[in-house]
Amino acid sequence: MGSANLGTSLLATLVRAANGIQSEPAAVKPAKLLQLYDIENCPNCRLVREALTELDLDAEIYPCPKNGTRFRPEAKARGGKTQFPYLVDPNTEEALYESLEIIDYLFDVYGQRDLPLKWRAGKLQTLGSMVASAPRVKSGMQAMTGSLPEQMLELYSFESSPYARPVRELLCEMEIPYILRNCGRTTLREWILPPVRSALNLTPDSELANRRALQEAEGRVSIPYLYDPNTGEGLFESADILDYLRSQYGS
């Protein structure tokens, strides 16, 4: 991943400040994964993904970039219009379009707590997300040719990670669906960079199931982490993941 790519991704993270980083797990976890039809660099979609991170909720992501042909027609067939984000909850049969309505729904049904004050300032959050989209220009917006994996990939990520963002952008552009495994931060140790943690022999004691599972399976927690059940490959570094996706699923 080039320095310019990382630089603009870091800028997008800084614009959103603490949004989409820290998690306070939802009181109730859905039995079936939520389904989100999404455009990675869409400001309104970002807000929903931030809330998913903050509630520690996983979801199936169905990328719907502009000019996409894989899931945009499916979204229209299910909901009647091509508008994103579009959240489908198979547990309650609810289907919602507006980002702030989706966030309110998630906190009410799964968080089972009052909507945080910052989310009540809806227009301000939308404006901030629009500013965050600007540095990434058209990344994660336009469809490109890619093959469809037989089984959904799994991406361990949190929304504001500048390293995970380019991976999600490429997955969106290639219209590759994936399971988003949210890995927000809950403890001070998790704010320490992985190389520093390793040097100090610190093991994060996370409250989150996804972080604990990753630590147990791979011996460390570093974001992003992509697992491909079709090939058995598991990769940590953003640049390695991007190369893998282009090689394995690009045309």
N, C-alpha and C positions, 0 to 999 in steps of 0.2 A: 504494500500500500504506500503510495507516494506521500511525500511530506505535505504537499498542497492539499491532497485529499484528507489527510489526518487533520491538517490545520483548520480547514473549513468545518470539519466535523466537530472539532473541539470548540469552535466558535458557536456552533449551533447548541452545543451542550451548555456553554456559559450563558447564552441568552436565556435559556430556560431555568437557570439557577439550580435550585434543589428539586425541581419537578422530575418525576420519573426515575428517582434514584433509591430513595429509602422506602422500605416496606413496613407496613403494619398489617399483618395477615388478616384476611377476611374471617369473620366469625363462622361462616359456612362456606365450604367449597362445593362447587357444582359437581354432581355425579357424572355428568357428561360434559365434555369440553365445550366452552363457548365457541362460536364461530364468527369470525370477524372478516368481512370483505373490506379491503383496505388498500390505500395507496400510500407507500412509505413516506413520501415527502409532503403529503397533504396535511396542512396545519390542523384541520379538524380531526383527522385520523390520529395524529400524534397525541392529541389530548386524551383520546380514549386509551391509547397504549400506555400513556403515563399513569392513568388511573388503574389499569391492569397491573402495572408494576407496583404501585403503591398499595394495592390490595392483595398482592401476591396471587393473582389469578392467571392460570394458563389459558391458552386459547389456540384454536386452529386458525391460521391466517391464510386467507385466500386472496392473493395479490390481484389487484385490478388496475394496472397501469393504463395510461391513455393508449388507445389503439390496441389494447389487449383483447384477445379473442377467447381466452380459456375460461375465465371466471366472471367477466363482466356480463355476458349473456345469462349466465346462471343466476347472478345477483338480480338482474332485471326480471327474470322468470319467477324468482321467489318473492320479490318485493314489489314489483310493478314499475320500478324506475331505476335509472342508473345514477345513483347518488351514494357518496361514500363519506364517512364510514357507514356500514350497514352491519349491525350486530344481530345475530340470530342465537337465541338461547333455547336449545332443544330440551332443557329441563322444565321450562315454563311455557314454551311455545310463543314467547314474546319475540317480536322483531322490531328493531328501532333504527331510525336513521340519524337523528340530530345528535351531535356529539355530547352536548351538555345534558340532554335527556338520557343518553346512554350512561353517562357517568353517574347521574343521580340514581338511575336504576341499579347500577352495580353496587353503590354504597348502601342503598336501601335493602336490596334483596340479599346480597352476599356479605357486605360489610356489616350490615345491621347496626349502623351508627349514623349519626347526623352527618350530612354533607359538610366536609371541611370548608372553612370560611373562604379559602382561596378559590374554590370551585364555584362559590356563589357569585364571584366577580367574573362571570362568564365571558363578557365582552373583552375584558382585560386579558384573560387567559388566551382567548382566540387571537388577539392582536399580538401577544408575545409569541405565540406559536407561528404566526405568519412571519414575524421577524426572524425566527429561528430557521424557517424554511429557505429564506433568501440566500444565505451563503452556499447552500447545496445546489442552487440553480435548478437544473432539471434531473438531478440524480434521484433515482427511485420513482420516476414519474412516467417514463416512456417505455413501452414494451419493446423487447428484442427477442429474437428467436432462441428458444431453449426447449429441450426435451423434458417430458413429464416423468418424474420418478414414479415407480410402481407404488412405493410406500412413502408416506410423508416424512420428510426430514425433521429433525428436532434441533432447535436452536436455543441454547441457554444464553440468556441476554437480560439486560435491563434497559429500559427505554432510552435513558440519557447517556449510555455508554458510547463515547466517540469511536471506540473500536468495533462495537457491534453494529453501529449504524451503517457503514458501507456494506456489510454482509447482508443486512436486511434490504438495503437498496438494490443490490444485485439480485437477490431472491425475488424481489418485486418485479424488476425489469424482465427477468427470465420467466415470470409467471409460475414460479415453483412454490407450491403450497407447503407449509411447514407448521409444526407444533411449536408454539412459543412457550418456552419454559422460563418463567420469570425468576430472576435471581437478584432482587433488590438487596440493599444492605440493611442490616439490623443492629450490628455491633460496631464499635470503634475499630476493631482489628480489620474489618472488611474494607475500611477506607485506606488501608495501607496497601501500596502497590504489591502485586504478587512477587516480584523479584526481591523486594525488601523483606516481605514476610518469610520467604524461603531462606534468605541470608540470616535472619534472626530466629529461624526455626519456630515461627509462630503459625499455629493452626487456627484459623477462624472458627469460632464456636457459634455458628449461625443458627437462628431459629427456623430457617426456611428449609423445607424438605428438598427442594431442588439443589440448593447449595450443599446440603449434607449428602445427597445422592451423588453429586459430582465429585465431592471430596472422597467419598468411599470408592467410587468406580475408578477414578483417575489419579487419586493421591494428591490432588490440588484443586483449587478453585481459581479459574481465570476466565474472564469474559472477553470475547464470546467463545463458546464451545459449540461446535456443530457435530451432530451424530447422524450418520446416514445408515439406516437399517438395511438399505439395498446392497451395500457393499461392506458393511461392518466398519467403515472408516470413522474415526473420531479425531477431530482437529481443534486446536486451540487458537493459533495465531490468525489474525484477520487476513494477512496477506496469503497465508497458506490456504485458508478457507476460500478466498476469492479465486485463487488459482485452481483449486480443486473443483469448484462449481463450474468454472469456464471449461475446464478439461473434461469433466464427467458429463455435464448436461448442456454445454454450449453446442452450437451447430458448426 
